[in-house]
Amino acid sequence: MQGYWFQPAKLVEKCHFVCCCFCLIGVKNVLLSCLNEEKSNVAMTESLILLGLPFSNECGDSTPSAQFQFITRRLGPIGQALRQFVIPPLKVGTLDSLMEASDDLAKLDPQCEGTVLKLISLMEEASQKARRDVSVLRISQSQEMTADGYLKHFQWNASQFDTKENIRTLVERMGLVASGAEERVRQVLTDYSDTRSKLANASRKNQGSLAIRPLGELVDKWGTKNAVVDTELLITMFVAVPVASQKEWASSYWQINDFVCPNSSVIIADDKEFVLNSVVLFKKVADDFKLGCRKRKFIVRDYSASEEVTGDELRALTQKAETERTALLALLSQQYSLCYVAWIHIKALRVFVECMLKYGLPPRFVGVALAVDDRKEAEIRQKIAAAFPNLKNQFTDEHHDTGALQHEFPYVSLKVANVLKA
C-alpha cells in the first residue's frame, strides 16, 4: 500500500510546498494592493492639462493624427505621456464672434467646474464614500469611466453638441447643462435635507431624557388606565421634575397655583435625571402654572398627540430618508456625469477658439491631453517649448490671466481641475 501515510518525508515535503504557494499568493495580494494604492496616490498628484499645438511644417502630413505622432516622436520617451485630444472641425464664424466666445467661455468654464466639484462633494457626503469612488462617470447604463480616463480618451458627442451649429449656440447649450443640473438637484436636495433634519431631531429627542423625549408613547401607554383630561375647563399637563426634587414636587405641586387639583399628580415614567408627572388644573391658569414651575426648575412639557413622533412614525421617517437619499444619489450621479462631459466639451471648445485666435485660419493645430505627475510637468513643458522655438508669448503680464487659460506659455494651454485633488 503506497501513500503519504507510510511516507512521512514526502508528506512533509508536500506540506512545505503548499505553504510556500499560500505565502506567494499572500505576497502577490499585498503587492497588488500596494500597487493599486500607489496608482491611486499618483492619480491624485497628477496635473491635467489640455494643449493646442500648431502644425509643424517639418511634418509632411497635415492631418492632426500625423502631426500628433510627429510631436510624440520629437519629444522622445517623454512624449509617451501625451494623448491626442481630438476636436472636430467647428464653424469658425467671424473674428468678433471668436473673441466674444473666448470671453463667454472664460466665464462659463469656472462656473461649470464649480458645479462639477459641488456635485462630487454632495455625493461624498450622501454616500459616505471616497472621492475616487463617487467621481466615476456613468457614460451609459453599461459603461463607466474615470474622470481622467474620459479626458484621455475624449470623443466629441455630436448628438449632444452638433458640430454644425455655430460656436455661440454650442456655448449656450453647454451652459444650460450646468445650470439645469443645479436646478434639478436643488429641490431633491432640499427635500432630503428637510427629512434628514426632522429625523435627526426626532432621534435626538427619543434618545434624550424625559425633559426632551417625545411623550406620545409614554402618554398612550399611561392613558390606557388614566384618561388625559382635556375639557372646556380642565386640562392635564405633564411636568418633568429632577429626581432630586421629586419629593418637593409631591408635597407642594398643588401650591404652585390655587387652581391645581389636589391629589391629581401621577408618576408616568422616570429615568436617571427626571421623573415625569401628570397633573390636572384649570385651563385658565395654564400660563401661570408654567411660570410657577419654571421658578422651581420644573420643566412643563407641551404635549400634542398630533405633533408627537411615535416609534412607527420614526421608523417611517427613517425609511423615507433612506429612499430620498437613494434617489438623491442617483440624480447626483446622473447630473455629475452630464456636467463633467459638458465641462470637458467646454474645454475642447475653448482650446479650439483660442487656437483660432492664436494661430489663425484655417484650423491648423492638434489637441493634446496631458496627465502628468506634478514633478514631471516642468520637464515636459521645456521639451514642448524646445519643439516649437518660433512661438513667442503673446502676453507677458499677469493681467491677461483668465483662470484655466495659461498665457505664460507660447502655445495654447488650459488647466483642467483634477477632481481627485480638489
C-alpha positions in Angstrom: 0.0 0.0 0.0 1.5 3.3 -1.1 0.7 6.7 0.3 1.9 9.6 2.4 0.5 7.8 5.5 3.5 5.5 5.2 5.9 8.1 3.7 6.4 11.0 6.3 9.2 12.6 4.4 7.1 13.1 1.2 4.2 14.3 3.3 6.3 17.0 4.9 7.7 17.9 1.5 4.2 18.4 0.1 3.0 20.4 3.1 6.1 22.7 2.7 5.2 23.2 -1.0 1.6 24.0 -0.2 2.7 26.5 2.5 5.1 28.2 0.1 2.3 28.5 -2.5 0.0 30.2 0.0 2.8 32.5 1.0 3.4 33.5 -2.6 -0.3 34.1 -3.1 -0.3 36.3 0.0 2.7 38.3 -1.1 1.1 38.7 -4.6 -2.1 40.1 -3.0 -0.1 42.5 -0.8 1.9 43.7 -3.8 -1.2 44.2 -5.9 -2.8 46.1 -3.0 0.3 48.4 -2.7 0.3 48.9 -6.5 -3.3 49.9 -6.6 -2.8 52.3 -3.6 0.3 53.8 -5.3 -1.6 54.1 -8.6 -4.4 56.0 -6.7 -1.8 58.2 -5.0 -0.2 59.0 -8.3 -3.6 59.9 -9.8 -4.2 62.4 -7.0 -0.9 64.2 -7.7 -1.4 64.4 -11.5 -1.9 67.7 -13.3 -4.5 67.5 -16.1 -3.7 69.8 -19.0 -5.1 70.4 -22.5 -2.8 71.8 -25.1 -3.4 73.3 -28.6 -0.1 72.9 -30.5 0.4 74.3 -34.0 1.1 72.1 -37.0 4.8 71.7 -37.7 6.0 72.4 -41.3 8.6 69.7 -40.8 5.9 67.1 -40.9 4.9 66.2 -44.4 1.4 65.2 -43.4 -1.1 67.9 -42.4 -3.6 65.7 -40.7 -4.0 66.1 -36.9 -3.2 62.4 -36.2 0.1 62.6 -38.2 1.1 65.8 -36.6 0.4 64.3 -33.2 2.6 61.3 -34.0 5.3 63.7 -35.2 5.2 65.6 -31.9 5.4 62.5 -29.8 8.4 61.2 -31.8 10.1 64.5 -31.5 9.7 64.6 -27.7 11.2 61.1 -27.4 10.3 58.9 -24.4 8.7 61.8 -22.5 6.1 62.1 -25.4 4.5 58.9 -24.1 2.7 61.0 -21.5 0.7 62.8 -24.3 -2.7 61.7 -25.6 -4.3 63.1 -28.7 -7.3 65.2 -27.8 -9.4 65.1 -31.0 -11.5 68.3 -31.6 -13.7 68.1 -34.7 -13.9 70.9 -37.2 -16.3 73.6 -36.0 -18.0 76.6 -37.6 -15.5 79.4 -37.0 -17.6 82.5 -37.8 -16.1 86.0 -37.6 -13.2 87.3 -35.6 -15.6 89.2 -33.4 -17.6 86.1 -32.7 -14.5 84.2 -31.7 -13.4 86.9 -29.3 -16.9 87.1 -27.8 -16.9 83.3 -27.5 -13.5 83.5 -25.8 -14.9 85.8 -23.2 -18.0 83.8 -22.6 -16.1 80.5 -22.3 -13.7 82.2 -19.8 -16.7 82.8 -17.5 -18.6 79.5 -18.2 -15.5 77.3 -17.7 -15.1 78.0 -13.9 -18.9 78.0 -13.4 -19.2 74.5 -14.8 -16.1 73.4 -12.9 -17.7 74.7 -9.6 -20.9 72.7 -10.4 -18.9 69.5 -11.0 -16.9 69.8 -7.8 -20.0 70.7 -5.8 -21.8 67.6 -7.2 -18.9 65.4 -6.2 -18.9 66.9 -2.7 -22.6 66.2 -2.3 -22.1 62.6 -3.5 -19.3 62.1 -1.0 -21.5 63.4 1.8 -24.6 61.5 0.9 -22.8 58.2 0.1 -20.1 58.3 2.7 -17.7 57.0 0.1 -14.3 58.2 -1.1 -13.9 60.8 -3.8 -12.2 58.4 -6.2 -15.3 56.1 -5.9 -18.0 58.7 -6.4 -16.2 60.6 -9.2 -16.5 57.6 -11.6 -18.5 58.7 -14.7 -21.6 56.8 -15.8 -21.4 57.4 -19.6 -24.2 54.9 -20.2 -26.0 52.1 -18.4 -23.2 49.7 -19.4 -20.2 52.0 -19.5 -18.3 53.6 -16.6 -15.1 55.6 -16.9 -12.8 57.5 -14.6 -12.7 61.3 -15.0 -9.1 61.4 -16.2 -9.8 58.4 -18.4 -12.6 60.3 -20.1 -10.2 63.2 -20.7 -7.5 61.0 -22.1 -10.0 59.2 -24.5 -12.2 62.1 -25.3 -14.6 61.8 -28.1 -16.8 64.8 -29.1 -20.5 63.9 -28.6 -22.1 65.2 -31.8 -25.5 64.0 -30.8 -25.5 66.3 -27.8 -23.4 69.1 -29.2 -23.9 69.3 -33.0 -20.8 70.5 -34.8 -22.9 72.0 -37.5 -24.2 74.7 -35.0 -22.2 77.9 -34.6 -19.9 78.3 -31.6 -22.2 80.7 -29.8 -25.1 78.2 -29.8 -22.7 75.5 -28.6 -21.6 77.7 -25.7 -25.2 78.4 -24.7 -26.1 74.7 -24.9 -23.2 73.6 -22.8 -24.1 76.3 -20.2 -27.6 75.0 -19.9 -26.3 71.6 -18.8 -24.7 73.0 -15.7 -27.5 75.4 -14.8 -30.1 72.7 -15.4 -28.2 70.3 -13.1 -28.1 72.8 -10.3 -31.9 73.4 -10.6 -32.7 69.7 -10.7 -30.6 68.8 -7.7 -31.7 71.8 -5.6 -35.3 70.6 -5.0 -34.4 67.0 -4.3 -31.6 68.0 -2.0 -33.9 70.4 -0.1 -36.5 67.6 0.4 -33.8 65.2 1.6 -32.2 67.8 3.9 -35.6 68.6 5.5 -36.4 64.9 6.1 -32.9 64.3 7.5 -33.3 67.3 9.8 -36.6 66.0 11.1 -35.2 62.5 11.6 -32.1 63.8 13.4 -34.3 66.0 15.7 -36.7 63.1 16.4 -33.9 60.7 17.0 -32.1 63.1 19.4 -35.3 63.6 21.4 -36.0 59.8 21.5 -32.6 59.2 22.9 -32.7 62.1 25.3 -34.0 62.5 28.9 -37.7 63.0 29.9 -37.0 66.7 29.6 -37.0 66.5 25.8 -38.1 62.9 24.9 -41.4 62.7 22.9 -44.2 61.9 25.2 -46.5 60.2 22.7 -45.9 56.5 23.5 -45.5 57.2 27.3 -48.8 59.0 27.5 -50.6 56.5 25.3 -49.4 53.7 27.5 -50.3 55.5 30.7 -53.6 56.7 29.1 -54.9 53.1 28.8 -55.6 53.3 32.6 -55.8 57.0 33.2 -57.7 59.3 30.8 -55.9 62.5 29.7 -58.2 65.3 30.8 -58.9 68.0 28.1 -62.3 69.7 28.7 -63.6 73.2 28.4 -62.4 74.0 31.9 -59.7 71.4 32.8 -56.5 70.1 31.3 -53.8 67.6 32.0 -50.3 68.9 32.0 -47.0 66.9 32.1 -44.1 68.1 34.2 -40.5 66.7 34.1 -39.1 67.1 37.7 -35.5 66.5 38.5 -35.1 63.3 40.5 -33.6 65.2 43.5 -36.7 67.5 43.5 -39.4 64.8 43.2 -40.2 64.9 47.0 -40.6 68.6 46.8 -43.0 68.3 43.9 -45.1 65.6 45.6 -45.5 67.7 48.7 -46.2 71.1 47.1 -47.3 70.9 43.5 -50.9 71.9 44.4 -49.5 75.1 46.0 -48.0 76.3 42.7 -51.4 77.7 41.8 -54.7 77.8 43.6 -56.5 76.2 40.7 -54.4 73.0 40.6 -56.4 69.9 41.5 -55.1 68.3 44.7 -54.2 64.6 44.6 -54.1 64.7 40.8 -50.4 64.1 40.3 -49.4 60.7 38.9 -46.0 59.4 38.0 -45.9 58.3 34.4 -42.2 57.5 33.9 -38.8 58.1 35.2 -35.1 57.9 34.2 -31.8 58.8 35.8 -32.4 62.5 35.6 -36.1 63.2 35.7 -39.5 61.9 36.9 -42.4 62.6 34.5 -45.5 63.6 36.4 -49.1 64.4 35.3 -51.2 67.0 37.0 -54.8 68.3 36.4 -55.5 72.1 36.6 -57.9 74.7 35.2 -57.0 75.8 31.7 -57.3 79.5 32.6 -54.2 79.3 34.8 -52.0 77.2 32.5 -49.6 80.0 31.8 -49.3 81.0 35.4 -48.7 77.4 36.3 -45.9 77.1 33.8 -44.3 80.3 35.3 -44.5 78.8 38.8 -42.9 75.6 37.6 -40.1 77.4 35.9 -39.3 79.3 39.1 -38.9 75.9 40.9 -36.9 74.5 38.0 -39.7 72.1 37.0 -40.0 71.6 33.2 -43.5 71.7 31.8 -43.7 69.5 28.7 -46.0 70.7 26.0 -47.9 67.7 24.7 -49.9 67.5 21.5 -50.7 64.0 20.2 -50.8 65.2 16.6 -47.3 66.7 16.8 -45.7 63.7 18.7 -43.5 61.3 16.7 -44.3 57.7 17.6 -42.0 54.8 17.2 -43.8 53.7 14.0 -43.6 57.2 12.6 -39.9 57.4 13.4 -39.3 54.2 11.5 -41.3 55.5 8.6 -39.3 58.7 8.7 -36.1 56.7 8.7 -37.3 54.7 5.6 -38.3 58.0 3.9 -34.9 59.5 4.5 -33.2 56.4 3.0 -35.5 56.4 0.0 -34.8 60.1 -0.6 -31.1 59.5 -0.1 -31.1 56.8 -2.8 -33.0 59.0 -5.2 -30.6 61.9 -4.5 -27.5 59.8 -5.1 -28.9 58.5 -8.4 -29.7 62.1 -9.5 -26.3 63.4 -8.4 -24.5 60.6 -10.3 -26.5 61.3 -13.4 -26.1 65.1 -13.3 -22.4 64.8 -12.4 -21.7 62.7 -15.4 -23.7 65.1 -17.7 -21.9 68.1 -16.2 -18.5 66.6 -16.4 -19.0 65.7 -20.1 -20.3 69.2 -20.8 -17.4 70.7 -18.9 -14.8 68.8 -21.0 -16.6 69.8 -24.1 -16.4 73.4 -22.9 -12.6 72.9 -22.5 -12.4 71.4 -26.0 -14.4 74.4 -27.5 -12.1 76.7 -25.6 -9.0 75.1 -27.0 -10.4 75.4 -30.5 -11.4 79.1 -30.1 -8.0 80.1 -28.5 -6.1 78.2 -31.3 -8.1 80.1 -33.9 -7.2 83.4 -32.2 -3.6 82.5 -31.7 -2.6 80.6 -34.9 -5.2 82.0 -37.3 -7.2 80.3 -40.1 -7.6 77.7 -41.4 -7.6 75.4 -38.3 -4.0 74.0 -38.2 -3.5 72.7 -34.7 -3.5 69.4 -32.8 -5.2 68.9 -29.5 -3.2 67.2 -26.8 -4.3 65.9 -23.4 -1.6 65.6 -20.7 -2.0 63.8 -17.4 1.4 64.0 -15.7 2.8 63.9 -12.2 3.4 67.5 -11.0 7.1 66.8 -10.6 7.5 66.0 -14.3 5.3 68.8 -15.7 8.2 71.3 -16.0 10.4 68.9 -17.9 7.7 68.2 -20.4 6.9 71.9 -20.8 10.6 72.5 -21.6 10.6 69.8 -24.2 7.5 71.1 -25.9 8.8 74.7 -25.9 12.0 73.4 -27.5 10.0 71.6 -30.2 8.4 75.0 -31.2 11.2 77.5 -30.9 9.5 80.0 -33.2 6.5 80.5 -30.9 6.5 83.6 -28.8 4.4 84.6 -25.8 1.6 86.9 -26.8 1.2 88.3 -23.3 3.9 88.7 -20.6 1.9 90.3 -17.7 -0.4 88.7 -15.3 -3.3 91.0 -16.1 -4.3 88.8 -19.0 -4.7 85.7 -16.9 -8.2 84.2 -17.4 -8.2 81.4 -14.8 -7.6 78.0 -16.5 -6.1 79.6 -19.6 -2.3 79.8 -19.1 -0.8 82.7 -21.1 2.7 82.2 -19.7 3.3 79.5 -22.4 3.8 80.3 -26.1 1.2 77.7 -27.1 -2.5 77.3 -26.0 -2.5 75.6 -22.6 -5.6 75.0 -20.5 -5.7 73.6 -17.0 -8.3 71.0 -16.0 -9.0 70.6 -12.3 -8.2 67.1 -11.2 -11.4 66.1 -9.3 -9.4 63.7 -7.2 -7.2 66.5 -5.9 -9.9 69.1 -5.3 
